[in-house]
């Protein structure tokens, strides 16, 4: 007797999704790109539990603490799912007192009970890729290297000229609030309000400051004159000439650090993507110095949150407008948000270890948001797997054996050579079905075995997707005694031509970092050489 169907909807929880096929291939490629940059800078990886003691996470995230997932008591300990990878790293350092200096990277899932917009990469379960430098060093050198790492990651992803690193300092921001007349007990709440300027207009942020936070309207208006300012070293020089700001101790320290940071960024060749932006606040409580976040096209919503936008009716039966659990992927007032963010947090480790402080600075890349942007702008469909060669059997009729043993042996030889290969799990497969399987996976080459060719020690290697008039449309015979070399030669050639196609679209990657225009004759010469 067949089992009865469940009496509930079979689906993933809100704000989550399954990953498979081409999406997994693309995500793994993003992981590898970022990991390669981390390792280039001396990063070593660690791992920590997916849940922490509740008191470890408590009091670290300001107003966002309400987004933490608390777990039911399962054995005498109150635990919560990790909100980010930074606080667990600080707890790790506090527990491992012999680790006083480390360049650590960590790629793992985190959890936030935020309102989801899955198509825009705003998830409740999502990956973060973190790189942090912990230890006592001379000021601002690690901070500058972190920003250099941000440049390398996004340039390696092909985003040259399409992203901005917004930069500020908690010391400058706190000093600014003090000069504007913000009471000490309101500095963090007002900072959280300013942090919403990328989603809300100033009028709405000011209203929150005055009506909800209790800030004096005159102080709010003074803040409004500053948070619209952005620039680079020129803005820093302008602020240093402001007598009221220059007299504040916190501002003085922030100015000195920011000036030093720009000097190191210029030495690293990483200053061109930075925007010193006084509206950047970062709502998390643990930041103590430089803060930054990366924005790109699509980060901001298409329509202001205060605009008069007709909401689509909820698909949920009896659903109400403004349901905090409803997916807002199609809401024009919701943008993708920042794709990476971080800063300096010198006191977080000391919250766990007492007197021992380990200064830290780091960056966290939001993989799901990066993925959603890349997927939306891809010109060709991502492959469903990374197989390079599909081994096929050609033949038919009652005497056709299917060449299963030969296909298995050829695949084994390719695997031994480190070449990714597959074949159809049928004893006597039809050629049409084998091609369908290869095309479905986006496999670039087919190796076709025929009895006559095998008798001569040969097989036909066919590149998939060539135009009808291409001279190698039907493939070419290769010697099986040099199978791996012949296949690898063509894989390398295809990879080079794919790179030239990218160049022909206008970008040339120089030393893996900076993009520049290339001329038509350069493309022609490169293609002719190939």
Secondary structure, DSSP 4 states (H G I P E B T S, - for coil): -PPPPPSS---PPTT-----HHHHHHHHHHHHHHHHHHHHTT-EE----SEEEHHHHTTSSGGGGGG--BPP-SSS--EEE-S-SHHHHHHHHHH-TT--SEEEEEEEEEE--PPPBGGGTB-SEEEEEEEEEES--STTHHHHHHHHHHHHHHHHTT-TTSEEEEEEEHHHHHHHHHHHT--GGGHHHHHHHHGGGGTS-HHHHHHIIIIIS---HHHHHHHHHHTT-EESHHHHHHHHT-HHHHT-HHHHHHHHHHHHHHHHHHHHT--TTEEEETT-----TT--SEEEEEEETTSS-SS-TTS--PPPPPSSTT--TT-TTS--TT-TT-----SEEEEE-SSTTHHHHTT----EEEEEEEHHHHHHHHHHH-SSPPPSS---EEEEE---STT----HHHHHHHHHHHHHTT--EEE-S-TT--HHHHHHHHHHHT-SEEEEE-HHHHHTTEEEEEETT--TT-TTTT-EEEEGGGHHHHHHHHHHHHHHHHHHHHHHTT-EEETTTEEE---HHHHHHHHHH-
